[in-house]
Amino acid sequence: MIEDNIERLRQDISAALEDGDNDLVSEILDSINVAEISSLLDSMPSQQRDLLWPKIEPACLGAVLLETGDEVRDNFLKELSPGEITSIIETLPDVDDQADIILSLSTEKLVNILPTLDAQKREKLESVLSYSDDTAGGLMNIDQITIRADVTLDVVLRYLRIRGEMPDHTDQLFVTDRHDHYLGALYLRDLLTNDLEVLVKNIMRTDVSAMHAHIPDTEVAREFENYDLVSAPIVDEQHKLIGRITIDDVVDVIRDEGEHSIMSMAGLADEDDIFSPALISAKRRGLWLGVNLLTAFLAAGVIGFFEDILEQVVALAILITIVPSMGGIAGSQTLTLAIRGLALGQLGSSNYKSLIKKEITIGILNGLIWALVVATFSIVWFENFNIGAIIGFALVVNLIAGAFAGAVIPILLRQIGIDPAIAGGVLLTTVTDVVGIIAFLGLATLVLS
């Protein structure tokens, strides 16, 4: 239903832009939310984006940019003047959102824009920008509400009434001492369901652990998932409360991780724009095509060693693709499982040997089953028992090799600091191609020549 709605909106907007019907464009934009506008921009060719952008309500531009893909956002920011970018930043109430825009700017524009912000806002931004954007500190916002432990709930309620509002996704108030060291949390449900004369320290939760500002954002996401958090306090090296992270930021991290895994498997960057210029996309993808070509030449070179036996037995040339492809599929299943385990923190030095043993066992079982099927088919087809036995044996060997490689490659790549999602597939394909060809044609050379 959501996809159908976006497609309908895209058709309506495209038709209105083509007809030059600005009133209809404005009417459509007024009837949809920020996320839908961002989705439209992401899914439109660049010419239509340029026509739609000026029609968007200025007060919404910052929120729209935050929801678009990285490359789409960067392209818009390149075309905007420092004054326009400053105005967009001013529309964003949360410091972490402002920081996301700032981090997308070139150094030249950043130097021009920061001095134009008021001192208080600049100080808040600098506190967030001092942390890498893929850490808890880079995700945090500094709009948390803090209270003291030695006051009554009545005092807390009166304080909240004086404030008049609370930050979005506030489910708890953070308790600190006079030096801003984090002590615990007071949930709003406890505030509202206890006697007003009760002291905060008597009902605050001291088991709500704060997260350190330097931990990776993926670990933050796991903590939110494991403990069903809506918000979490962030502390510095001195355990001083410096901000909080809310669930809306974590959802973005989870989405980005999912996109990263999918795009990396194909050798693409997370921020790739579906409608980026053909030359730019060709340049990005060309690198991995080149890498794949090298591995293909390696496999072809291995086949060249067995040229004589291939000329003698035509059946081998017909069947040669089966063994590498079966090993590749089996290995990719294990590779995907291992990469997921590493990403979720489920796989490490304490249990990777168990995974390898399990996957090898699966490789043996599946190898025996499908070797029997393929061998039987080959014997019937070519009326040659030896060919059936050769391909059956090679299939078992390559499924085991694929399972072993699929489990080991991500672990080794992680240890040397390479993203397994990017390089794992290429290495696995090389292993299963080479091992499969050597097992198949090598045994054929021994038996048939």
Summary of the structure (lengths in Angstrom):
residues: 449
radius of gyration: 29.2
end to end distance: 61.9
largest distance: 94.8
contacts: 1408
relative contact order: 0.07
helix: 69%
strand: 8%
